[in-house]
Amino acid sequence: MQTIAERLKSAHARIENATASAHRPPNSVKLLAVSKTKPVSDIRQAYDAGQRLFGENYVQEGVEKINELKELEGVEWHLIGPLQSNKTRVVAEHFDWVQSVDREKIARRLHDQRPDDLPPLNVCIQVNIDDEASKSGIPASELPALVESVSQMDRLVLRGLMAIPRADATTEQQHQTLSQLQELFSQYHTKLTNFDTLSVGMSGDAEAAIENGSTMVRIGSAIFGARE
């Protein structure tokens, strides 16, 4: 049975191979280790193996882990799950990134509740790229207005876009979705300072996402094992 360190090494090798195959610069794709439902002991193992970026889906679980692992230096905590307005304060006080901003109200609350002694909160706008009723995120048509709004908030730094493409897509549908995302990202990447992150791709579609411009892939089970 592989250790977390060995699985991390394999995940990095996948990313490096996909990056090279796409003729992109080395180190242009980051690995976000998705640690939801996993114990802090697993996160410590990943940290000891060199991992620094961790993604959590659930606010309370994430905050508990952040508090328990305060002594770990250089860790970046990303909230990647849906965020309700009644939980924005605790998120603004603890996380380094929120990748799931999908409406102006959430962005405004995160901005207003970010403590003055912390650096601005990094955020990504979640796009519901396939218009799935079961998924969070805004339609692509509403993206310009939200980009404009978030860009004016000085306690937030708009870093890019996040998406969760449909899982049952054909190869052609997958390529079409990822190409559309890359095009949306490129529109703002050239216009906005710090707009450098396209967070798309998971264990099952990381290579396709990297081929289509992803700068951050979110991998969980391939590192930490299947969830309970």
C-alpha positions as CSV (number, residue, x, y, z in Angstrom):
1,M,0.0,0.0,0.0
2,Q,1.4,3.4,-1.1
3,T,2.1,6.1,1.5
4,I,0.7,9.6,1.1
5,A,4.2,10.8,0.2
6,E,4.5,8.2,-2.6
7,R,1.0,9.2,-3.9
8,L,1.9,12.9,-3.8
9,K,5.1,12.1,-5.8
10,S,2.9,10.2,-8.4
11,A,0.5,13.2,-8.6
12,H,3.3,15.6,-9.2
13,A,4.7,13.3,-11.9
14,R,1.3,13.3,-13.6
15,I,1.2,17.0,-13.6
16,E,4.7,17.4,-14.9
17,N,4.1,14.9,-17.7
18,A,0.8,16.6,-18.7
19,T,2.5,20.0,-18.6
20,A,5.3,18.8,-20.8
21,S,2.9,17.1,-23.3
22,A,0.9,20.4,-23.5
23,H,4.2,22.3,-24.3
24,R,3.7,24.5,-21.3
25,P,6.5,25.8,-19.0
26,P,7.6,23.6,-16.1
27,N,6.0,24.5,-12.8
28,S,3.1,26.4,-14.5
29,V,0.5,24.1,-12.8
30,K,0.0,23.9,-9.1
31,L,-1.3,21.0,-7.1
32,L,-4.0,21.6,-4.6
33,A,-4.3,18.6,-2.2
34,V,-8.0,18.2,-1.3
35,S,-8.0,17.1,2.3
36,K,-11.8,17.1,3.0
37,T,-12.9,14.4,5.4
38,K,-9.3,13.4,6.0
39,P,-7.7,13.6,9.5
40,V,-5.0,16.2,10.4
41,S,-2.5,13.3,10.6
42,D,-2.8,12.8,6.8
43,I,-2.3,16.5,6.2
44,R,0.8,16.4,8.4
45,Q,2.2,13.6,6.3
46,A,1.5,15.5,3.1
47,Y,3.1,18.6,4.6
48,D,6.2,16.6,5.6
49,A,6.4,15.4,2.0
50,G,6.5,19.0,0.8
51,Q,2.9,19.8,0.1
52,R,1.8,23.3,1.1
53,L,-1.6,24.0,-0.7
54,F,-4.6,22.3,0.9
55,G,-8.3,22.5,-0.2
56,E,-11.3,22.0,2.1
57,N,-14.9,21.8,1.0
58,Y,-16.6,22.3,4.4
59,V,-16.2,25.5,6.4
60,Q,-16.4,24.1,9.9
61,E,-14.1,21.1,9.2
62,G,-11.6,23.4,7.4
63,V,-11.5,25.9,10.3
64,E,-11.0,23.2,12.8
65,K,-8.0,21.9,10.8
66,I,-6.6,25.3,10.3
67,N,-6.7,26.0,14.0
68,E,-5.2,22.6,14.8
69,L,-2.3,23.0,12.4
70,K,-1.4,26.6,13.1
71,E,2.2,25.6,13.8
72,L,2.8,24.5,10.2
73,E,4.6,27.3,8.3
74,G,3.9,28.3,4.7
75,V,0.5,26.5,4.4
76,E,-2.1,28.0,2.1
77,W,-5.7,27.1,2.9
78,H,-8.3,27.1,0.1
79,L,-12.0,26.9,0.6
80,I,-13.3,25.1,-2.5
81,G,-16.9,24.2,-1.4
82,P,-20.1,26.3,-1.5
83,L,-20.2,29.1,0.9
84,Q,-23.4,30.4,2.6
85,S,-23.6,34.0,3.7
86,N,-23.9,33.1,7.4
87,K,-20.4,31.5,7.3
88,T,-18.5,34.2,5.5
89,R,-17.1,35.8,8.7
90,V,-15.3,32.7,9.9
91,V,-14.0,32.0,6.4
92,A,-12.7,35.6,6.0
93,E,-10.9,35.2,9.4
94,H,-9.2,31.9,8.6
95,F,-8.7,31.0,5.0
96,D,-6.1,32.3,2.5
97,W,-8.2,31.6,-0.6
98,V,-11.9,31.2,-1.4
99,Q,-12.4,29.6,-4.8
100,S,-16.2,29.3,-4.7
101,V,-17.3,33.0,-4.9
102,D,-20.5,32.9,-7.0
103,R,-22.4,36.1,-6.2
104,E,-21.8,39.7,-5.3
105,K,-23.3,39.3,-1.8
106,I,-20.7,36.7,-0.8
107,A,-17.8,38.7,-2.2
108,R,-19.0,41.8,-0.4
109,R,-19.4,40.0,3.0
110,L,-15.9,38.4,2.6
111,H,-14.5,41.8,1.8
112,D,-16.2,43.6,4.8
113,Q,-15.3,40.8,7.2
114,R,-11.6,40.3,6.3
115,P,-9.6,41.3,9.4
116,D,-7.3,44.3,8.9
117,D,-4.3,42.5,10.3
118,L,-4.5,39.9,7.5
119,P,-3.5,40.3,3.9
120,P,-6.3,40.7,1.3
121,L,-8.2,37.4,0.7
122,N,-7.5,35.7,-2.6
123,V,-10.7,34.7,-4.4
124,C,-11.7,32.9,-7.6
125,I,-15.1,33.2,-9.2
126,Q,-16.8,29.8,-9.6
127,V,-18.3,29.4,-13.1
128,N,-21.1,26.8,-13.7
129,I,-19.6,26.2,-17.1
130,D,-22.1,23.4,-18.1
131,D,-25.2,25.1,-16.5
132,E,-25.8,22.1,-14.3
133,A,-28.7,22.6,-11.8
134,S,-26.9,20.6,-9.1
135,K,-23.7,22.7,-9.2
136,S,-22.8,26.0,-7.6
137,G,-21.4,28.8,-9.7
138,I,-22.6,31.6,-12.0
139,P,-23.4,31.2,-15.7
140,A,-20.7,32.5,-18.0
141,S,-23.0,35.3,-19.2
142,E,-23.0,36.8,-15.7
143,L,-19.2,36.7,-15.2
144,P,-18.4,40.2,-16.5
145,A,-20.6,42.0,-13.9
146,L,-19.2,39.9,-11.0
147,V,-15.6,40.4,-12.2
148,E,-16.2,44.2,-12.3
149,S,-17.7,44.2,-8.8
150,V,-15.1,42.0,-7.1
151,S,-12.2,44.0,-8.8
152,Q,-13.3,47.0,-6.9
153,M,-13.0,45.4,-3.4
154,D,-9.6,46.2,-1.9
155,R,-9.7,43.5,0.8
156,L,-10.0,40.9,-1.9
157,V,-7.6,39.9,-4.7
158,L,-9.4,38.4,-7.7
159,R,-7.1,35.6,-8.8
160,G,-9.1,33.8,-11.4
161,L,-11.8,31.3,-12.2
162,M,-12.8,27.9,-10.7
163,A,-15.0,25.3,-12.3
164,I,-16.2,21.8,-11.9
165,P,-17.1,20.4,-15.4
166,R,-19.7,17.7,-15.7
167,A,-18.4,14.3,-14.7
168,D,-20.2,12.3,-17.4
169,A,-19.1,14.3,-20.4
170,T,-17.9,12.7,-23.6
171,T,-14.4,13.5,-24.8
172,E,-15.8,16.0,-27.2
173,Q,-18.0,17.6,-24.6
174,Q,-15.1,17.7,-22.2
175,H,-12.8,19.4,-24.7
176,Q,-15.5,22.0,-25.6
177,T,-16.1,22.8,-21.9
178,L,-12.5,23.2,-21.1
179,S,-11.8,25.3,-24.2
180,Q,-14.6,27.6,-23.2
181,L,-13.2,28.0,-19.7
182,Q,-9.7,28.7,-21.1
183,E,-11.2,31.4,-23.4
184,L,-13.0,33.0,-20.5
185,F,-9.9,33.0,-18.4
186,S,-7.7,34.4,-21.2
187,Q,-10.1,37.4,-21.6
188,Y,-9.3,38.6,-18.0
189,H,-5.8,37.2,-17.6
190,T,-4.5,39.8,-20.1
191,K,-6.6,42.7,-18.6
192,L,-6.4,42.3,-14.8
193,T,-3.4,42.3,-12.5
194,N,-3.1,39.1,-10.4
195,F,-5.7,37.3,-12.5
196,D,-3.4,34.2,-12.9
197,T,-5.4,31.2,-11.7
198,L,-7.6,28.8,-13.7
199,S,-8.6,26.1,-11.1
200,V,-10.0,23.2,-13.0
201,G,-9.2,19.5,-13.2
202,M,-9.4,16.7,-10.6
203,S,-8.1,13.2,-10.3
204,G,-10.1,12.0,-13.3
205,D,-9.5,14.9,-15.8
206,A,-6.3,16.5,-14.7
207,E,-4.5,15.9,-18.0
208,A,-7.3,17.2,-20.2
209,A,-7.6,20.3,-17.9
210,I,-3.8,21.0,-18.1
211,E,-3.9,20.6,-21.9
212,N,-6.6,23.4,-21.8
213,G,-4.8,25.9,-19.7
214,S,-5.5,24.9,-16.1
215,T,-3.0,26.4,-13.6
216,M,-4.2,24.5,-10.6
217,V,-5.6,21.0,-10.3
218,R,-7.5,19.8,-7.3
219,I,-6.6,16.2,-6.3
220,G,-7.9,14.4,-3.3
221,S,-8.5,10.6,-3.4
222,A,-5.4,10.0,-5.6
223,I,-3.3,11.4,-2.7
224,F,-5.2,10.6,0.5
225,G,-7.1,7.5,-0.7
226,A,-10.8,6.9,-1.1
227,R,-13.1,8.9,1.2
228,E,-15.1,7.1,3.9
